[in-house]
């Protein structure tokens, strides 16, 4: 069964090379967890430009608001590395707690909110001054980080406590906790701030929450013919700005679910690489990039056509992905 599945993915990767996208100048950055590196990809040609060594066990990755800096969670170095996004030269390191995994910037561009998996804290860091502004106690094994468009509300998910923690960004206080399904991994606000989507890896669901009332609006489940329920493990989530569609990475199911973000119905499953983990839109939302951990590649999805158009080899265990407009 494994050999058949691997062949199917390989055949897909070979076949989609025929569909080269017409893209604006963009740069894709992929963290490779096992290689301690970042793969840099030309978003127009979809070819690897270079591979850059970084800190140990790089996972979460994001860009500063002005796209001057690339920020990387160097999990085994217990810090956040800041690189010049164009030259990929190390600029500085920022403090964090032990084992930073995911982070998110305030919509203004500063500060940075970091989930530290090993000490049950969210660390708040001023990225310009390099100082810690606050340490916020949350649940066990914090990971997912989402922030409302107005920057007033932060959501952290704790994998072992199975909760979404709602945090006031002015007071740094936890104002509410919402119980979700087992092992929540990611939190994504809709562009209008009316919903936050939380994936549960072991629970196999995505919980949609009203951030004002903290009431659960719905739970989305997934069913893929021929794929075991145990293999359907939601991780990364991305919702289009117009809230028409959401995309959910389903881990070892090797699929990305396409969800109608208005009705919450699953419309389609897209076959990608093995153990699909995180997702990132291009700035224009024409393309969605997926990191596929055990096939050591990323998949490129045409968002309008809902079709995988390319597979690109990276380093070992690609984990995080972000796309710059340059």
N, C-alpha and C positions, 0 to 999 in steps of 0.2 A: 504493500500500500504506500509506504514511504517513497519507494523508488518511482512509482507511478506519479505521485504528487510532485516529486522533484522534477521529473521529466516534463510535467505539464507547465510548471513555472518556468523552466528553461526554454521550452518551446515558445511560451508567451513572450519571454524576454527577447528571443531572437526575432520573432515575428513583428514585434512592435517597432523595431528599428526602421521599418519602412515608413513610419509616420513621424517625421521630424517636425516639431512645432515651429510656428512663426512666433517668436517671442521678442519682447523688448530686452534691452540690456539689463540683466539681473545676475546676481551672484548668489549661489546656494552654499551654505556652510553646514557640514555634517560632522558631529562628534563621533569618534570611533572609540567605544568604551574599552576594548581589549588592546588596541594599538597605541593608546595615549596620543592620538593625533586628530587633526581636523582635515577632512577632504573638502577642497574648494572646487566648485563646479561652475562653469560658465552657463548661465541660465538661457542663453540664446542658442548655443551649439549643443548644450547638454553633454559637454565633454569635461573631464577632470582637468583642471588647470594645474593644481599642485596639491601635495599633502604636507601638512605642517605639524611637527611635533609640538605637543602641549603638555599640560600637567597630567598627573596620574588619574586614570579612570574618568575621563571627561564625559559628562552626561548633559545636564541642562545647558542650553545655549540661547542667547538673545542678542539683539542689537540695541545700542543706545538710541535715543529718539532721533538724533541727528545722523545716525548710521556711521558715526566716526569710530566707535568702539565696538568690538565683538566681545561679549562677556561669556565666560565658560565656567560652569561648576566643575572644579577639579576635585572630585569627591574624595579621593584617597590622599590628597594634599591638604584637605580641610580648608580650602580657600576658594575664592573666585578670581580667575585670571582675566585680565583686561588686555586685549590685543588691538592694535591699529587694524581696522577692518580692511583697509586697502593694501597694506604692506605685510600684515600678519606678524608684525614685530610686537613682542611683549612690552606693554606700556607700564603696567603695575599689577599688583595683586590687592584684592580687597579681603578684609576679614570675614569669616563666617564661623558658624559652629561646626562641630564634627560631621563629616559626610554630607555636604550640601548636595542636593539632588536636583530639585527644580527651583526656579525663582521667577519673579515677575517684576517689571518696573512699574512705578507709578505712571499714569498717563502723561504727567508733566515731564517725565524723563528722570525723575529723582524723587524719592529714594528707591532702593532695590529691596525687595522682600524675599528672603531666602528660607527654604524649608531644609532644616538640618535633621536628617533621618535618625541620627544616633543620640540626640539629646532632647528630643521632643520640644524643640523650640523653633519659632520663626524669628530670624534675625533681620533687623531693619538696618540698612547701611546707606550712608550718604556716599554716592559713587564719586563725587567730585573731591570731597575731603578725605574719603577713606576711613570714616569713623562710624562706629556702631551707635545708632540712635536708640535702639530698644531691643530687648529680647522678650518675646511673647510666648509663654507656656501654652502648648496645645496638646493634642493627643499623642499616642504612641506611634512612632514612625511617620512623621509628617512628610508629605510628598507634593501633592497637587497644589498649585497656586493660581488663583484667579483674582482679578480685580475689576470692579465696576468701572464703566466708562468715565464716570465723574470722579473716580479715585477715592471715594469716601468709604467703600466697603471692600475688604479683602476676604477671600475665602481660602482656607487651607484644608486639605483632606488628610486624615491620619489613617494609615493603612491598617493598623491593628485595632484602633479604637472604633473604626468603621463609622467615622463621623465627618461631616463638613462643618468646620468651625468658622463662624462669621465674626470678623474683627473690624472694629472701628479704627480707621487709619489715623484719626486725630488723637485719640486717647490711647491707642495700642491695646485696647481691652477687647476680650472675647465677649461679644454681646449675645451670642446664641450658638447652640450646637444642634445639628440635624443628623439623626441617625439614618445612614444609607446602607446599601448592601455591602457584602464582604469585600475588603481590600480596595477601597477607593483610591484611584491613581491620578485623576486629572480633574480640573475644574475650569470651565469655560463660560464666561458671561456672553450673552448675546449683545450685539452692538447698541441696542437701545436700553440695556441694563435691566430689562424686565424679567430675565430668567438667568439661572446659572445651571449648567449641565455638568453632572458629576458622574464619572465612569466608575464602575465597580468590577475589578478584574476577576475575582473569584465568584462574586455574585452573578456575573454575566449580564449586568444591566447598566443602563444609564438613567439616573434619577434627575428629573427636571424640577428645580425649586424656584419658588417666588422669593427673591431676596428681601423684599419688604416685609412680607408676613412670615417668611421662612416656612411656608407650607409647601408640601410636595404636590406638584401639579400632575405629574404622571411618572410612570416608570416604563422605559423602553426595553423590550426584550428582543432577542435575536434567535433565528432558527434557520440553519443552513442545511439543506438536504445533503446527506452523506457525511456531515461533519459532526463529531461528537460534541455534546453540550459542554463537556469539560474543556474542550479546545477553544471554545468561544469566550475570549477573555478581553473585554473592552479596556482600552488604555487611553490613547490620545483621542481628543475630540476637537473638531473645528466646525464653527457655524459661519455661514456666509454673512456678509454685512447686511444683506437684504432679508435675512432670516428665512430664505426660501428652502435652503438645504443645510443639513448637518452631515458631517463625515465622522465615522467612528472606526478607529483601528481596533481590530479584533484579535491581536496577538497570534498565537499558534494556529488559529483558524485560517491564517494567511489571506484574510479578506478585509476590505474596508467596506463598511455598511454605509449606504446612502440613505439618509432619513429625510422625509418631508418635515421640515422644522415647524410647520404650521399644524399639521395633523398628527405628527409624531409616528407616522407609519413608515416602516422600512420599505423602500422602493426597489432597492437593488443591492447586490453584493459584487464587489469588484475583486477579482483575483490578483493579488500582488505577490511580493516575495515572502519568505518564511519568517514568522514571528514579527509581524508588523507592529510597530511600537508607537512612534510619535508622528505627528503630521504638521505640515506648515504650508500655508497658501503663499503663492507669489503675491507681491503687493497689489497687483491688479486682479487677483483671484482667478486668473485664467487657468492656473495650474495648481495642483496639490501635490506635495512631495511627501513620501512615506519612508520612514526608516525601517528596514527589514533586517532584524538582528542576526538571525542564523543563516541567511543566504548572503550576508555581507554586501548588500546593495540597497539602493533606493529605487522606488518606483515613481514615475511621473504620470499623473492623472490629468487628462483634459477635463476641466470642470464642466464646461458646457456640454460636451459630448458624452461625459461619464464613461470615459474609456482610458485604459492604461496605454500610454503611447511610448514608454521607454523604461528600460531598466539600466541603472548605472552602477558599476562596481565601486565600492568604497573600501575602507579598511575593515578590520574585524569588529563585529558587533556595533554597527551604526546605531546610535541611540537618539540623539537630538538633532533637530534641523531647524534652520531659520534662513529666510531669503531676504537679501538686500535689494534695493531698487537700482543700484549702480552695476 
